[in-house]
Every structure is written in C-alpha cells, then in structure tokens.
Amino acid sequence: MEAAAGLRGALRAVLAGLPGGGGQAPAAAAEASLEGGLERADVWAEALAAASRAATQLSLAAASGPQVSRGGGAGREGLAGASRGRPLPSSPFFSQDLELLSGEAERAVLAAAAVYQGLPEDRGRTLRRAVGAAVGEVAEGLLRLTDALHLLLASPSAEQQRRVATGGVWEACERAAALPRDPPAAVASALASCLAVVGDALREMEQALVEGGGPYQDVPEEEEEEEEVAPRGNREVCWSEADRRLLDPCVGLVKAAKACLKKILGAVKALGKADTAEQVAQLDDLADAAGDVSPSVDELVLSIYPPVNQLTLRLNAAKLAAVLKKMLEVTWASHVCVPSEESWVQFLSGAVDHNMDKIKELTQGGL
C-alpha cells in the first residue's frame, strides 16, 4: 500500500507540527493558515467531515475493492458487510482508488491542521491546546486505520481491527467538531474536565470511608491466594485510630478543591471575557492553575490508604493546599473576580488553611 505509506508520512508530519510534536507544521498546512481560526467554523467543520468521510471510504475500499469507492454507499452501515470480494492488492484500479482516497484523507487532515496553525496567539493557550489536541487525535486515528488496513490486506482475520479503527476516526472527528469556539468557552471546558476528575476522586475517598479500609478491603481470601499476593494478616488493610483522625481534614481539603473549581467555573461562564489580550491571558492562567489540581488530589488520595505514611500524607496535602491557594490568587487577580465574587474566594482560602492546619497538627508527632 504505497498510497497508505504516503498518507502515514503526511500524518506523522502533521503530528510533528502539533504541541509536543518536536517539529514544524508541514508546508501545506502552514500555507493554508486561516485568519480567525475557529471563528471560521465552516472550514473547521468541513475539514472534519472530510476526514471522517475519507476514513469511511478508505476503509470500505480496502475491505471490498474499487467498486465501493467508485459507486458511493460509504456510510457507516456499509462497514459490516464490506469484507467480501476483496481484490488483490496488486490490482491497478485498486491501487488507484487507494491513492485517491489517501489523498483525500491527507488533504482533510492538512485542512484541520491549517485551522490550528491559523489560530491567532491572542485566542489563548487553552483554545490552541484544545484544537491542537483534537487535530492530533484525528491524525492518530487515521494512522491506526492505515495500520489496520495494511493488516487486513495481509489477512482477512483483521476485519475487526478495521472496524474499530474506522470508528475511532469517526469519534475523534465528532469530539473535534464539538470543541468550544472561543477562549472563555475553552477555559470553561478545561475547568469542567478538572472538576469531573476531582469529583470522582472525592467519591472514591468517601466510599473508602464508608467501607472502612483500603484498596484490599473487599478482596476475598481465596482471591488473594489465587493472585499469589501476601496474606491479609501480613499487611495492614485498615486504618489505625491516628490515621482515621487524619481522614476528615483530608476529605475536607479535597472538598475545598472541588468547591474552588466549581465556583471558578461558574465565574468564568458568567463573567469570562476575551475582549483584550490581558483578559485572555487571565483565563489561560486560570486553566493552567486548575490543571495542577487533579494530579495533586490523586497523590493525596493515594496516600490515605493504609498503611498510612503520615509524612508522605502531610507533604501531599501541603502540595494540594499550595496549588489551591495559587489558583485562588489567580482568580482574585482576574477580571472574573468582581466585588460580588470576592467573598467566596476568601471563604475557600480560609477552608484550605483550616484543613491544612488540622493535618499539620495531627501529623506533628511524625516529623
């Protein structure tokens, strides 16, 4: 599949030009940069629709031969029955079809990459990161599809991989099409994602409290023997009384994290603006600060399971408290913190201090 090899090369070039890719955007994408970025929603939508359509047609062509790509019928419903009548890969018509469809897929991804490259810097880091990540997901999905089609031509047993890979491209295109269109909406989306993760962590902590033990609490003895893990009597699976006294302020700190994210999200939705570069930068700073919350919460949650190392727990709690205080400071200095919003910022800052002070008091003997 020489055509697919060329497509893979183009996709890797696109990925190299995205954030963290370590390279520059391909010339075709750079030259096609679009003034206004996602404000040209029609161009973005068409690029994604073309990528999804090309993936479907390429998948069907590889599975059923040139008659599918020439005759239409390239909808999702056609994938299930498209494995019969596969031509030899050496067929000239078959190769021409794949080359044509690979070119369509390449142009679609380059058009999406052009939207990313054309996003002005003043639209903010958060929006640019989201668009770049979306383009990367589409390109990676097409790479997986070309790998699946290569396997399919060698062995009909790879039919399931083809379907899964094709569906992966569809899903990536659908997620990209649903991206926010402006900096406040992009930051709100990032905050909402952080809030969801922290909410899950809080539920995990509260569930552990209800169950009264660590991650091995519900493992039956016979399952432990099957997995060849240490017998329950050789490890601590329940909290000591000293550990239990630490749990409430730890849960309180994670609740404060959730409350901070929820209040900041509401403020950004109601008051977030992108009229000036300063406002956009303030919103980006909020998103960046919020991005540090979830990893810090995860570290604290892991450190509460028995056997508890109180020094590690205290350090992780202090790290989370520092992240939350910084996020509240960034909020206080931003345009979303109007006088009517100041009271909850002060209250939550006090809540963070209260829980951290309690943790310090309870772990003082372990220093």
C-alpha positions in Angstrom: 0.0 0.0 0.0 2.3 2.8 -1.3 -0.6 5.3 -1.1 -1.1 4.4 2.6 2.6 4.8 3.2 2.5 8.3 1.8 -0.5 9.1 3.9 1.3 7.8 7.1 4.2 10.1 6.3 1.9 13.1 5.9 0.1 12.3 9.1 3.4 12.0 11.0 4.4 15.4 9.7 1.2 16.9 10.9 1.7 15.3 14.4 5.2 16.7 14.5 3.9 20.2 14.0 1.5 20.0 16.9 2.3 20.9 20.5 4.8 18.5 21.9 5.5 17.0 18.4 9.0 18.4 18.3 8.8 19.6 14.7 7.2 22.2 12.4 3.9 22.1 10.6 4.0 20.7 7.1 4.3 23.5 4.5 0.9 22.7 3.0 -0.8 23.3 6.4 1.3 26.5 7.1 0.5 28.0 3.7 -3.2 27.3 4.2 -3.4 29.0 7.6 -6.8 30.5 8.2 -7.2 34.0 9.6 -9.5 33.9 12.5 -9.1 30.2 13.4 -12.1 28.5 14.9 -14.1 31.6 14.1 -14.1 30.1 10.6 -16.3 27.3 11.9 -17.4 26.3 8.4 -13.8 25.5 7.4 -13.2 23.5 10.6 -16.4 21.6 10.2 -15.8 20.8 6.6 -12.3 19.6 7.3 -13.5 17.2 10.0 -16.4 16.0 7.9 -14.0 15.3 5.0 -11.6 13.4 7.3 -14.5 11.2 8.6 -15.8 10.6 5.1 -12.3 9.8 3.7 -11.7 7.3 6.5 -15.0 5.6 5.8 -14.3 5.4 2.0 -10.8 4.2 2.5 -11.9 1.6 4.9 -14.6 0.3 2.6 -12.3 0.4 -0.4 -9.7 -1.7 1.3 -12.3 -4.2 2.5 -14.4 -4.5 -0.6 -12.5 -3.3 -3.6 -12.6 -0.4 -6.1 -16.3 -0.8 -6.8 -17.2 0.6 -3.4 -15.1 3.7 -3.6 -16.4 4.4 -7.1 -20.0 3.6 -6.5 -20.7 5.5 -3.3 -22.5 3.9 -0.4 -19.7 4.8 2.0 -21.9 5.1 5.1 -21.4 3.5 8.5 -24.0 0.9 7.7 -21.8 -0.4 4.9 -18.9 -1.4 7.1 -20.3 -4.6 8.5 -20.8 -6.3 5.1 -17.8 -4.9 3.3 -15.3 -7.8 3.7 -16.4 -9.8 0.7 -14.9 -9.7 -2.8 -11.6 -8.2 -1.7 -9.3 -7.7 -4.8 -5.7 -8.4 -4.9 -3.6 -5.5 -3.6 -1.7 -5.5 -6.9 -4.8 -4.6 -8.9 -4.1 -1.3 -10.7 -7.6 0.0 -10.2 -7.5 -0.9 -6.6 -4.2 0.9 -6.1 -5.6 4.0 -7.9 -8.6 4.0 -5.6 -6.4 3.8 -2.5 -4.2 6.5 -3.8 -7.1 8.8 -4.5 -8.8 8.2 -1.1 -5.5 8.5 0.8 -5.0 11.9 -0.9 -8.5 13.0 0.3 -7.7 11.9 3.8 -4.4 13.8 3.7 -6.0 17.0 2.4 -8.7 16.8 5.1 -6.1 16.5 7.9 -4.0 19.2 6.4 -7.1 21.5 6.4 -7.7 20.8 10.0 -4.1 21.4 10.9 -4.3 24.7 9.0 -7.1 25.8 11.3 -4.8 25.1 14.2 -1.9 26.9 12.6 -4.2 29.8 11.7 -5.4 30.4 15.3 -4.1 33.8 16.4 -1.9 33.8 19.5 -4.4 36.2 21.1 -7.0 33.5 21.2 -5.1 32.0 24.1 -3.1 28.9 25.0 -6.1 26.9 26.2 -8.1 27.1 23.0 -4.9 26.4 20.9 -4.1 23.4 23.0 -7.6 22.0 22.6 -7.6 22.5 18.8 -4.1 21.0 18.5 -5.0 18.0 20.6 -8.1 17.4 18.5 -6.2 17.5 15.3 -3.7 15.1 16.8 -6.5 12.7 17.7 -7.8 12.7 14.2 -4.3 12.2 12.7 -3.5 9.4 15.1 -6.9 7.8 14.4 -6.1 7.8 10.7 -2.6 6.3 11.4 -4.2 3.5 13.3 -6.7 3.0 10.4 -3.9 2.7 7.8 -2.2 0.1 10.1 -5.4 -1.8 10.3 -5.9 -1.8 6.6 -2.4 -3.0 6.0 -3.1 -5.9 8.3 -6.5 -6.5 6.5 -4.8 -6.8 3.1 -2.5 -9.4 4.5 -5.1 -11.3 6.5 -8.9 -11.3 6.4 -8.9 -12.0 10.1 -8.0 -8.3 10.7 -11.6 -7.3 9.8 -12.5 -6.3 13.4 -9.4 -4.1 13.7 -10.6 -2.3 10.5 -14.0 -1.6 12.0 -12.6 -0.4 15.4 -10.0 1.8 13.7 -12.6 3.4 11.4 -14.9 4.0 14.3 -12.0 5.6 16.2 -11.6 8.2 13.4 -15.4 9.0 13.5 -15.3 9.5 17.2 -12.2 11.8 17.0 -13.9 13.9 14.4 -17.1 14.2 16.4 -15.2 15.3 19.5 -13.2 17.8 17.5 -16.5 19.2 16.0 -17.8 19.8 19.5 -14.9 21.9 20.6 -15.6 25.3 22.1 -15.1 28.2 19.7 -13.7 31.0 22.0 -11.3 31.4 24.9 -13.9 31.7 27.7 -15.7 28.5 26.5 -12.4 26.7 26.1 -11.3 27.6 29.6 -14.7 26.6 31.0 -14.4 23.2 29.2 -11.0 22.7 30.8 -12.3 23.6 34.2 -15.2 21.3 33.8 -12.9 18.4 33.0 -10.8 19.1 36.1 -13.9 19.3 38.2 -15.2 16.0 37.0 -11.9 14.2 37.8 -11.7 15.8 41.3 -15.4 14.8 41.9 -14.5 11.2 41.1 -11.6 11.3 43.5 -13.8 12.7 46.2 -16.3 9.9 45.7 -13.5 7.4 45.9 -12.4 8.8 49.3 -15.9 8.9 50.7 -16.5 5.3 49.5 -13.3 4.2 51.2 -14.5 5.8 54.4 -17.8 4.0 54.3 -16.1 0.7 53.6 -13.7 1.4 56.4 -10.5 0.1 54.8 -8.0 0.3 52.0 -8.0 -1.0 48.4 -7.7 -4.7 49.6 -10.7 -4.5 51.9 -13.1 -6.2 49.6 -10.7 -8.8 48.2 -11.8 -12.4 49.3 -9.2 -14.6 50.9 -9.4 -17.2 48.1 -8.8 -14.5 45.5 -5.8 -13.4 47.4 -4.4 -16.9 47.2 -5.1 -17.2 43.5 -3.3 -14.0 42.8 -0.4 -15.1 45.0 -0.4 -11.9 47.0 0.6 -11.6 50.6 -2.0 -13.0 53.1 -4.2 -10.3 54.6 -2.7 -10.9 58.1 0.7 -9.8 56.8 -0.4 -6.3 55.7 -2.4 -3.5 57.2 -5.7 -3.1 55.4 -7.5 -1.0 58.0 -6.8 2.5 59.4 -5.4 3.0 62.9 -7.2 5.5 65.1 -4.5 8.0 64.4 -5.0 7.5 60.7 -8.7 7.9 61.0 -8.4 11.3 62.7 -6.5 12.4 59.6 -9.2 11.4 57.1 -11.7 14.2 57.9 -9.3 17.1 57.1 -8.0 15.2 54.0 -11.6 14.8 52.7 -12.2 18.4 53.7 -9.2 19.6 51.6 -10.5 17.6 48.5 -14.0 19.1 49.1 -12.4 22.5 49.1 -10.7 21.7 45.8 -14.0 20.7 44.3 -15.7 23.8 45.6 -12.9 26.0 44.2 -13.2 24.5 40.8 -17.0 24.7 40.8 -17.1 28.4 41.8 -14.3 29.4 39.4 -16.1 27.5 36.6 -19.3 29.4 37.4 -17.5 32.7 37.4 -15.8 32.0 34.1 -19.1 31.1 32.5 -20.9 34.2 33.8 -18.1 36.8 33.7 -15.3 35.4 31.4 -14.4 37.8 28.6 -11.9 37.8 25.7 -12.0 41.4 24.6 -8.4 42.1 25.4 -5.2 40.1 25.5 -5.0 40.6 29.2 -8.4 39.0 29.8 -7.4 36.0 27.6 -4.1 35.7 29.5 -6.0 35.7 32.8 -8.3 33.0 31.6 -5.4 30.9 30.4 -3.7 31.3 33.8 -6.9 30.0 35.5 -6.9 26.9 33.2 -3.2 26.3 33.9 -3.7 26.6 37.6 -6.7 24.3 37.6 -4.7 21.7 35.6 -2.4 21.2 38.6 -5.3 20.4 40.9 -6.2 16.9 39.7 -2.7 15.4 39.9 -2.3 16.8 43.4 -5.7 15.4 44.5 -4.7 12.0 43.1 -1.5 12.0 45.1 -3.3 12.8 48.3 -6.0 10.2 47.7 -3.4 7.5 47.2 -1.6 8.5 50.4 -4.6 8.0 52.6 -4.8 4.2 52.0 -3.4 2.0 54.8 -0.7 1.6 55.8 -0.6 5.4 56.0 2.8 7.2 55.9 1.9 10.3 57.8 4.9 12.3 56.5 4.0 11.5 52.9 0.4 12.3 53.5 1.3 15.7 55.0 3.6 16.5 52.1 0.9 15.6 49.6 -1.7 17.7 51.5 0.6 20.6 51.6 1.2 20.4 47.9 -2.5 20.4 47.2 -3.1 23.3 49.6 -0.4 25.3 47.8 -2.0 24.5 44.4 -5.4 25.6 45.6 -4.1 28.8 47.2 -2.3 29.7 43.9 -5.5 29.1 41.9 -7.5 31.3 44.3 -4.9 34.0 44.0 -5.0 33.8 40.2 -8.8 34.1 40.4 -8.6 37.1 42.8 -6.4 38.9 40.3 -8.5 38.1 37.3 -11.4 40.0 35.7 -13.9 37.2 36.7 -13.4 38.2 40.4 -15.7 41.2 40.6 -16.6 42.5 44.1 -19.6 40.2 44.3 -17.3 37.2 43.9 -14.7 38.1 46.4 -16.4 36.6 49.5 -16.3 33.0 48.3 -12.7 33.4 47.3 -11.8 34.5 50.8 -14.0 31.8 52.4 -12.5 28.9 50.3 -9.0 30.2 51.0 -9.8 30.0 54.7 -11.2 26.5 54.3 -8.0 25.4 52.7 -5.9 26.8 55.6 -8.2 25.3 58.2 -7.9 21.8 56.8 -4.2 22.1 56.2 -3.6 23.4 59.8 -5.6 20.4 61.1 -3.4 18.0 59.1 -0.2 19.6 60.4 -1.5 19.4 63.9 -2.3 15.7 63.6 1.0 14.8 61.9 3.3 16.8 64.1 4.4 13.8 66.1 5.6 12.0 62.9 8.1 14.7 62.0 
